Amino acid sequence: MNKDKGLSTTALVRYIRRLDEYQEWKRSVFIRDRFTCQVCGKRNGRKIIIEAHHIRELSTLVKTHAITSVDEAIACPALWQISNGQTLCRTCHEQTDSFPKNFVKPVKKKYKQWD
């Protein structure tokens, strides 16, 4: 029995990102792209940090393939296709629609403003 059954998609994606398989996927993307941002051409180095970006979001893949456990994630070839990855520097990654700060909707303040 998988202790991770019944996790939310968000929690499951967090577990997946910690897997050795995920780290290998990232490394394969970096190697294929020669550790170079595919948007601006900057290379990984002292002041430039590169990140692996999912072209099709990891959470979308988890939902599409009805993955409900870490074991199912490991066994799903679609999660590990390097063709779904692209190397981006942090600045370019932040410009993508799927970067976390870009899909959180602002919350309106519901309390009275005091003058």
Backbone as JSON, one array per atom type, in Angstrom:
{
  "sequence": "MNKDKGLSTTALVRYIRRLDEYQEWKRSVFIRDRFTCQVCGKRNGRKIIIEAHHIRELSTLVKTHAITSVDEAIACPALWQISNGQTLCRTCHEQTDSFPKNFVKPVKKKYKQWD",
  "N": [[0.84, -1.18, 0.0], [0.52, 2.22, -0.81], [1.69, 4.87, 1.0], [1.38, 7.43, 0.17], [-0.96, 7.7, -1.23], [-3.91, 9.46, -2.01], [-3.01, 12.03, -1.65], [-3.05, 15.58, -2.17], [-2.91, 17.18, -5.4], [-1.01, 19.22, -5.41], [0.62, 18.57, -3.17], [1.55, 16.07, -4.01], [3.02, 16.77, -6.31], [5.05, 18.21, -5.08], [6.38, 16.11, -3.73], [7.2, 14.62, -5.98], [9.05, 16.37, -7.15], [11.17, 16.05, -5.46], [12.23, 13.6, -5.99], [14.78, 11.27, -7.07], [14.56, 10.62, -9.75], [13.39, 12.89, -10.8], [15.39, 14.78, -10.41], [17.28, 13.71, -12.13], [15.92, 14.04, -14.55], [15.88, 16.87, -14.72], [18.67, 17.33, -14.91], [19.22, 16.06, -17.33], [17.8, 17.71, -19.09], [19.25, 20.11, -18.75], [21.8, 19.3, -19.71], [21.18, 18.63, -22.38], [20.49, 21.18, -23.29], [22.85, 22.46, -22.99], [23.42, 23.78, -20.6], [22.39, 26.34, -20.86], [20.31, 29.2, -21.04], [17.37, 28.98, -22.85], [15.98, 31.08, -23.86], [17.22, 33.68, -23.52], [19.89, 33.09, -23.83], [21.83, 33.13, -21.84], [24.38, 31.63, -19.83], [24.78, 29.07, -17.34], [26.27, 29.98, -14.29], [28.36, 31.83, -12.0], [26.79, 34.16, -11.36], [24.47, 33.66, -12.67], [21.7, 31.68, -12.5], [20.39, 28.67, -13.55], [17.31, 27.05, -14.42], [15.09, 24.26, -14.67], [12.42, 24.26, -16.77], [9.08, 23.28, -17.1], [7.44, 22.7, -20.05], [4.87, 21.81, -20.57], [2.98, 21.93, -17.77], [3.96, 20.33, -14.73], [2.0, 19.69, -12.81], [-0.25, 19.59, -14.44], [0.36, 17.38, -16.04], [0.32, 15.39, -14.06], [-2.4, 15.42, -13.37], [-3.61, 14.87, -15.89], [-2.7, 12.28, -16.44], [-3.82, 10.93, -14.39], [-2.42, 10.48, -11.99], [-1.84, 9.36, -8.77], [-0.08, 8.7, -6.83], [3.34, 8.51, -5.65], [4.67, 6.27, -6.62], [3.17, 5.72, -8.94], [3.8, 8.01, -10.36], [6.57, 7.7, -10.79], [6.46, 5.55, -12.52], [5.31, 6.61, -14.8], [5.94, 7.39, -18.02], [5.54, 9.86, -19.37], [6.08, 11.91, -17.59], [8.79, 12.07, -17.51], [9.89, 12.84, -19.92], [12.28, 14.5, -21.69], [11.77, 16.24, -23.7], [9.72, 17.78, -22.86], [10.85, 19.68, -21.34], [12.77, 22.65, -20.65], [15.63, 24.65, -20.5], [15.95, 27.48, -18.53], [17.03, 30.73, -17.5], [16.74, 32.25, -14.25], [15.5, 34.78, -14.44], [14.2, 34.71, -16.97], [12.58, 32.49, -16.53], [10.86, 33.46, -14.57], [9.21, 34.99, -16.12], [7.44, 33.31, -17.34], [4.11, 32.0, -17.73], [3.47, 29.98, -15.99], [5.07, 30.23, -13.79], [5.26, 30.26, -10.29], [4.61, 32.8, -8.88], [3.19, 34.11, -10.82], [0.74, 32.91, -11.22], [-0.76, 33.12, -8.98], [-3.56, 34.56, -7.72], [-4.26, 37.94, -6.9], [-5.32, 38.84, -3.64], [-8.1, 40.53, -2.51], [-8.25, 43.0, -0.04], [-10.26, 42.49, 2.73], [-10.84, 43.84, 4.95], [-11.46, 46.79, 6.88], [-9.87, 49.8, 6.0], [-7.85, 51.76, 8.02], [-7.63, 55.15, 8.73]],
  "CA": [[0.0, 0.0, 0.0], [1.28, 3.46, -0.89], [1.3, 5.84, 2.02], [1.14, 8.72, -0.46], [-2.27, 7.71, -1.89], [-4.83, 10.44, -1.45], [-2.39, 13.35, -1.53], [-3.5, 16.59, -3.12], [-2.0, 17.31, -6.54], [0.1, 20.09, -4.99], [1.52, 17.8, -2.3], [2.18, 15.03, -4.82], [4.03, 17.42, -7.15], [6.19, 18.5, -4.2], [7.11, 14.85, -3.56], [7.83, 14.27, -7.26], [10.21, 17.25, -7.35], [12.27, 15.59, -4.59], [12.68, 12.28, -6.43], [16.01, 11.15, -7.86], [14.15, 10.63, -11.16], [13.15, 14.28, -11.17], [16.71, 15.41, -10.49], [17.89, 13.2, -13.36], [15.21, 14.71, -15.64], [16.43, 18.22, -14.79], [20.05, 17.26, -15.4], [19.16, 15.72, -18.76], [17.38, 18.94, -19.79], [20.4, 21.02, -18.72], [22.84, 18.79, -20.6], [20.71, 18.8, -23.75], [20.51, 22.61, -23.61], [24.21, 22.94, -22.73], [23.4, 24.66, -19.42], [22.17, 27.67, -21.42], [18.92, 29.63, -21.12], [16.89, 28.85, -24.22], [15.33, 32.33, -24.26], [18.16, 34.81, -23.64], [21.23, 32.61, -24.15], [22.77, 33.19, -20.72], [24.86, 30.32, -19.39], [24.87, 28.85, -15.9], [27.54, 30.45, -13.75], [28.37, 32.42, -10.66], [25.69, 35.1, -11.16], [23.31, 33.19, -13.43], [21.19, 30.38, -12.05], [19.47, 28.09, -14.52], [16.24, 26.22, -13.87], [14.4, 23.45, -15.66], [11.03, 24.69, -16.91], [8.18, 22.34, -17.78], [6.65, 23.32, -21.1], [3.53, 21.43, -20.08], [3.17, 21.93, -16.33], [4.01, 19.05, -14.03], [0.69, 19.44, -12.19], [-1.16, 19.22, -15.52], [0.69, 16.0, -16.39], [-0.16, 14.54, -12.98], [-3.86, 15.32, -13.51], [-3.94, 14.24, -17.17], [-2.4, 10.86, -16.37], [-4.51, 10.43, -13.19], [-1.4, 9.99, -11.06], [-2.27, 9.59, -7.39], [0.97, 8.28, -5.89], [4.72, 8.65, -6.11], [4.97, 5.08, -7.43], [2.56, 5.92, -10.26], [4.58, 9.06, -11.01], [7.83, 7.1, -11.24], [6.16, 4.63, -13.62], [4.68, 7.31, -15.92], [6.97, 7.91, -18.93], [5.28, 11.24, -19.78], [6.68, 12.83, -16.63], [10.26, 12.08, -17.62], [10.3, 13.19, -21.28], [13.04, 15.76, -21.67], [11.2, 17.14, -24.7], [8.8, 18.67, -22.15], [11.62, 20.57, -20.49], [13.6, 23.66, -21.31], [16.49, 25.36, -19.56], [15.75, 28.92, -18.48], [17.61, 31.43, -16.36], [15.68, 32.63, -13.31], [14.78, 35.95, -14.97], [13.29, 34.27, -18.04], [11.61, 31.58, -15.93], [9.87, 34.28, -13.88], [8.31, 35.58, -17.11], [6.5, 32.3, -17.85], [2.79, 32.02, -17.1], [3.34, 28.95, -14.96], [5.93, 30.49, -12.64], [4.32, 30.39, -9.16], [4.09, 34.14, -8.55], [2.37, 34.61, -11.91], [-0.6, 32.34, -11.26], [-1.46, 33.38, -7.73], [-4.42, 35.73, -7.89], [-4.2, 38.85, -5.76], [-6.46, 38.78, -2.73], [-8.56, 41.87, -2.11], [-8.36, 43.16, 1.4], [-11.66, 42.5, 3.13], [-10.98, 44.55, 6.21], [-11.53, 48.24, 6.74], [-8.62, 50.55, 6.08], [-7.91, 52.8, 9.05], [-6.93, 56.38, 8.35]],
  "C": [[0.89, 1.25, 0.0], [0.79, 4.45, 0.14], [0.97, 7.2, 1.43], [-0.18, 8.78, -1.22], [-3.14, 8.76, -1.22], [-4.24, 11.81, -1.22], [-3.05, 14.32, -2.51], [-2.49, 16.64, -4.27], [-0.78, 18.15, -6.15], [1.11, 19.33, -4.14], [2.26, 16.73, -3.1], [3.27, 15.62, -5.71], [5.26, 17.78, -6.31], [7.03, 17.24, -3.97], [7.87, 14.49, -4.83], [9.09, 15.09, -7.48], [11.4, 16.85, -6.48], [12.85, 14.24, -5.03], [14.01, 12.34, -7.18], [15.68, 11.21, -9.35], [13.93, 12.06, -11.66], [14.48, 15.02, -11.33], [17.44, 14.97, -11.76], [17.24, 13.85, -14.58], [15.77, 16.12, -15.83], [17.83, 18.22, -15.39], [20.08, 16.96, -16.89], [18.74, 16.93, -19.6], [18.55, 19.91, -19.87], [21.48, 20.59, -19.7], [22.43, 18.99, -22.06], [20.83, 20.25, -24.2], [21.85, 23.27, -23.33], [24.26, 24.0, -21.62], [23.21, 26.13, -19.82], [20.69, 27.99, -21.48], [18.48, 29.63, -22.58], [16.16, 30.08, -24.71], [16.37, 33.42, -24.51], [19.59, 34.39, -23.95], [22.25, 32.68, -23.03], [23.12, 31.78, -20.27], [24.92, 30.27, -17.87], [26.24, 29.31, -15.41], [27.36, 31.09, -12.4], [27.15, 33.32, -10.41], [24.41, 34.69, -11.88], [22.93, 31.81, -12.92], [20.2, 29.89, -13.09], [18.47, 27.19, -13.8], [15.63, 25.42, -15.01], [12.92, 23.83, -15.64], [10.24, 23.6, -17.63], [7.37, 23.11, -18.82], [5.18, 23.05, -20.83], [3.7, 21.19, -18.59], [3.11, 20.53, -15.72], [2.66, 18.72, -13.41], [-0.34, 19.03, -13.24], [-0.91, 17.77, -15.94], [0.16, 15.03, -15.34], [-1.67, 14.34, -13.1], [-4.25, 14.56, -14.77], [-3.75, 12.73, -17.12], [-2.97, 10.21, -15.11], [-3.53, 9.81, -12.2], [-1.81, 10.36, -9.65], [-1.22, 9.18, -6.37], [2.34, 8.51, -6.5], [5.1, 7.47, -6.99], [4.39, 5.22, -8.84], [3.33, 6.99, -11.05], [5.87, 8.49, -11.58], [7.59, 6.23, -12.48], [5.58, 5.32, -14.86], [5.73, 7.94, -16.83], [6.78, 9.38, -19.31], [5.93, 12.26, -18.85], [8.17, 13.02, -16.87], [10.76, 12.38, -19.03], [11.04, 14.52, -21.27], [12.54, 16.73, -22.73], [10.18, 18.09, -24.08], [9.54, 19.64, -21.24], [12.43, 21.56, -21.3], [14.38, 24.39, -20.22], [16.24, 26.85, -19.68], [16.55, 29.5, -17.33], [16.44, 31.88, -15.48], [14.85, 33.79, -13.85], [13.78, 35.55, -16.04], [12.22, 33.34, -17.49], [10.5, 32.37, -15.23], [8.87, 34.91, -14.84], [7.29, 34.59, -17.66], [5.19, 32.38, -17.08], [2.69, 31.04, -15.94], [4.27, 29.16, -13.77], [5.03, 30.85, -11.46], [3.79, 31.79, -8.88], [3.16, 34.69, -9.62], [0.98, 33.98, -11.97], [-1.34, 32.45, -9.94], [-2.26, 34.67, -7.91], [-4.31, 36.63, -6.67], [-5.48, 38.76, -4.93], [-6.83, 40.2, -2.34], [-8.66, 41.91, -0.59], [-9.84, 43.29, 1.77], [-11.87, 43.24, 4.45], [-10.92, 46.05, 5.95], [-10.15, 48.87, 6.87], [-8.79, 51.65, 7.12], [-7.07, 53.99, 8.6], [-6.1, 56.92, 9.48]]
}
